[in-house]
Amino acid sequence: MQIALFQPDIPQNTGTILRLCACMDVPAHIIEPAGFAVSDRLFRRAGMDYLDQVNWTRHDSWTKFEQWRKEMGHRLLLFTTKGATPYLDFRYSASDILLFGRETAGVPQAVADGCDARLVIPVKPGLRSLNVAIAAAMALGEALRQSGPTARGQAL
């Protein structure tokens, strides 16, 4: 299981998600350009000392990320408010990559079209969405539950 962030623009959210990945021993990918430098104080503060514990890769562009992903044979699952399938109704695989878009704009249509599935975390009618770090934690928790976290030698 892996998490990918498409052009994240809020450093605190990205730091928090990388901390989640460190704690869950899940690789992370940042697809550039990000809206901040990795030296950003807020990014570092949110990630705390966990940033040294996470296996994360920066990809220069969507094109380079997609090339890498296809070479590796990973399925890409987009979490979006425009998703058709509720995330709890989906069957995850241990080799999946969970993709989250920019906090301010999501992902472009071309990126959404390249994903293997579009999943939604249902929220109360009239409300727009969850914070991306909260959504990532919910999605990762369900994906790990289904794919067998005890097989990784850990319990959630």
C-alpha positions as CSV (number, residue, x, y, z in Angstrom):
1,M,0.0,0.0,0.0
2,Q,1.3,3.5,-0.9
3,I,0.0,7.1,-0.7
4,A,0.5,9.7,-3.5
5,L,-0.2,13.4,-3.2
6,F,-0.8,15.3,-6.4
7,Q,0.7,18.8,-6.3
8,P,-0.1,19.4,-2.6
9,D,-0.3,23.0,-1.6
10,I,-0.7,23.1,2.2
11,P,2.5,22.1,3.9
12,Q,0.9,21.2,7.2
13,N,-1.4,18.6,5.5
14,T,1.5,17.1,3.6
15,G,3.7,16.9,6.8
16,T,0.8,15.2,8.6
17,I,0.2,12.7,5.8
18,L,4.0,11.8,5.7
19,R,3.9,11.3,9.5
20,L,0.9,8.9,8.9
21,C,2.9,7.1,6.3
22,A,5.9,6.8,8.7
23,C,3.7,5.4,11.5
24,M,2.0,2.9,9.2
25,D,5.2,2.0,7.4
26,V,3.7,3.0,4.0
27,P,5.7,4.6,1.2
28,A,4.6,8.1,0.1
29,H,4.9,10.0,-3.2
30,I,4.8,13.7,-3.8
31,I,4.0,14.6,-7.4
32,E,5.4,18.0,-8.1
33,P,5.1,20.9,-8.3
34,A,4.1,21.3,-4.7
35,G,2.9,24.7,-3.4
36,F,5.8,24.9,-0.9
37,A,9.4,23.8,-0.4
38,V,10.3,20.8,1.6
39,S,12.3,23.1,3.8
40,D,9.1,25.0,4.7
41,R,8.8,25.4,8.5
42,L,5.1,24.4,8.7
43,F,5.8,21.3,6.6
44,R,8.7,20.3,8.9
45,R,6.7,21.1,12.0
46,A,3.7,19.0,11.0
47,G,6.0,16.1,10.0
48,M,8.0,16.5,13.2
49,D,10.9,14.0,13.5
50,Y,8.9,11.4,11.6
51,L,10.1,12.7,8.2
52,D,13.3,10.8,8.6
53,Q,11.3,7.6,9.2
54,V,9.2,7.7,6.1
55,N,10.1,6.2,2.7
56,W,9.0,9.0,0.4
57,T,9.8,9.9,-3.2
58,R,9.4,13.2,-5.1
59,H,8.3,12.9,-8.7
60,D,9.1,15.9,-10.9
61,S,5.8,15.7,-12.8
62,W,2.6,13.7,-13.2
63,T,4.1,12.2,-16.4
64,K,7.1,10.9,-14.6
65,F,5.0,9.5,-11.8
66,E,2.7,7.7,-14.2
67,Q,5.7,6.3,-16.1
68,W,7.1,4.9,-12.8
69,R,3.7,3.6,-11.7
70,K,3.0,1.8,-14.9
71,E,6.4,0.2,-15.0
72,M,5.8,-1.1,-11.4
73,G,2.3,-2.3,-12.3
74,H,0.5,-0.5,-9.4
75,R,-3.2,0.2,-9.5
76,L,-4.0,3.9,-8.9
77,L,-7.1,4.8,-6.8
78,L,-8.2,8.4,-6.7
79,F,-10.1,9.7,-3.7
80,T,-12.3,12.5,-4.8
81,T,-15.6,14.2,-3.9
82,K,-16.7,13.3,-7.5
83,G,-16.0,9.6,-6.9
84,A,-18.6,7.0,-8.0
85,T,-17.8,4.2,-5.5
86,P,-17.9,4.7,-1.7
87,Y,-14.5,3.8,-0.3
88,L,-15.9,1.2,2.1
89,D,-17.4,-0.7,-0.9
90,F,-14.2,-1.1,-2.7
91,R,-11.8,-4.1,-2.7
92,Y,-8.2,-3.0,-2.1
93,S,-5.0,-4.8,-2.9
94,A,-1.7,-4.5,-1.0
95,S,0.0,-3.1,-4.1
96,D,-2.5,-0.2,-4.6
97,I,-1.6,3.5,-4.5
98,L,-4.1,5.8,-2.9
99,L,-4.0,9.2,-4.7
100,F,-5.1,12.5,-3.1
101,G,-5.4,15.7,-5.0
102,R,-4.6,19.3,-4.2
103,E,-6.5,20.7,-1.3
104,T,-7.6,23.7,-3.3
105,A,-8.3,22.2,-6.7
106,G,-8.3,18.3,-6.6
107,V,-6.8,16.9,-9.8
108,P,-7.3,17.8,-13.4
109,Q,-9.6,15.7,-15.5
110,A,-6.7,14.1,-17.4
111,V,-5.3,12.8,-14.1
112,A,-8.7,11.5,-13.0
113,D,-9.1,9.7,-16.3
114,G,-5.8,7.9,-15.8
115,C,-6.9,6.4,-12.5
116,D,-8.1,2.8,-12.1
117,A,-10.9,3.8,-9.7
118,R,-12.5,7.0,-8.3
119,L,-13.5,6.6,-4.7
120,V,-15.5,8.9,-2.4
121,I,-15.7,9.2,1.3
122,P,-19.4,10.1,1.8
123,V,-20.0,13.1,4.0
124,K,-23.2,14.8,5.4
125,P,-25.2,16.4,2.6
126,G,-24.5,20.1,2.2
127,L,-20.9,19.8,3.3
128,R,-18.0,19.8,0.8
129,S,-15.3,17.5,2.0
130,L,-13.0,16.4,4.7
131,N,-9.5,17.7,5.3
132,V,-7.1,15.7,3.0
133,A,-5.0,14.4,5.9
134,I,-8.2,13.0,7.6
135,A,-9.3,11.5,4.4
136,A,-5.9,9.9,3.8
137,A,-6.0,8.4,7.3
138,M,-9.5,7.0,6.8
139,A,-8.7,5.6,3.4
140,L,-5.4,4.1,4.5
141,G,-7.0,2.5,7.5
142,E,-9.6,0.7,5.4
143,A,-7.2,-0.3,2.7
144,L,-4.8,-1.8,5.3
145,R,-7.6,-3.5,7.1
146,Q,-8.7,-5.2,3.9
147,S,-5.2,-6.1,2.7
148,G,-4.1,-7.7,5.9
149,P,-1.9,-5.4,8.1
150,T,-1.0,-8.5,10.3
151,A,0.8,-9.8,7.2
152,R,3.1,-6.8,7.6
153,G,3.9,-8.0,11.1
154,Q,1.9,-5.2,12.8
155,A,-1.5,-4.5,14.1
156,L,-3.4,-1.2,13.4
